[in-house]
């Protein structure tokens, strides 16, 4: 995770944070008055297509942009509250996981072609994989906190956020990335063209780290929901059941720790591949 700190010494990366945050926040604010799912907490969010795309294109700048943009969206959209605290962290991982996992997608992205583009079927699959994992991680992080504070039950919110996040990116994401990548690349704004390789975390056992990230995000979602339903009496779609249950908190916590450990294990340096001139 070294690069999430070292990027702040680069002016262009800081500008990309501001750009990502502004675009994300603008679209979030527009849809704040749209279709609320949990009033004051979340709503149908087409804007969630941006964090995975910006994460892949802008790396850590896209992750910070997603976190800050969500906070701005809450502030100006009238939904700033307790949920905004972990909403910041959840949205950070929504942009962070895609670029960290991109080079460790079990061969879907070739080692000699790490371009952050969806110009092949395998790369589309890679995008869907990292987007799904990021969507689930975001949902688990936010729902875990809001259940712990007794605001919204875990089962309902975790599923809702995950589906909401992934639905926005599953179709539009690959198309948007396909359209944006050539232009961003031509302008020299892809994060691997801006940052120095040595400023990015080296990582270790990256394939295992990728597996750990998947287990942490998807496993945390599944186990958390099962415990919330079985122990706390919660429902997938509704506010029935107890909140703030220690069993739910403890069952999800190990998976959150897996996400953190996986973040350290994954790198991003593998995306610094010399490109041959045409």
Secondary structure, 3 states (H helix, E strand, C coil): CCHHHHHHHCHHHHHHHHHHHHHHHHHHHHHCCCCEEECCCEECCHHHHHHHHHHHHHCHHHHHHHHHHHHHHHHHHCCCCCHHHHHHHHHHHHHHHHHHHCCCCCCCCCCCCCCCCCCCHHHHHHHHHHHHHHHHHHHHHHHHHHHHCCCCCHHHHHHHHHHHHHHHHHCHHHHHHHHHHHHHHHCCCCHHHHCCHHHCCCCCCHHHHHHHHHHHHHHHHHHHHHHHHHCCCCCCCCCCCCCCCHHHHHHHHHHHHHHHHHHHHCCCHHHCCCCCCC
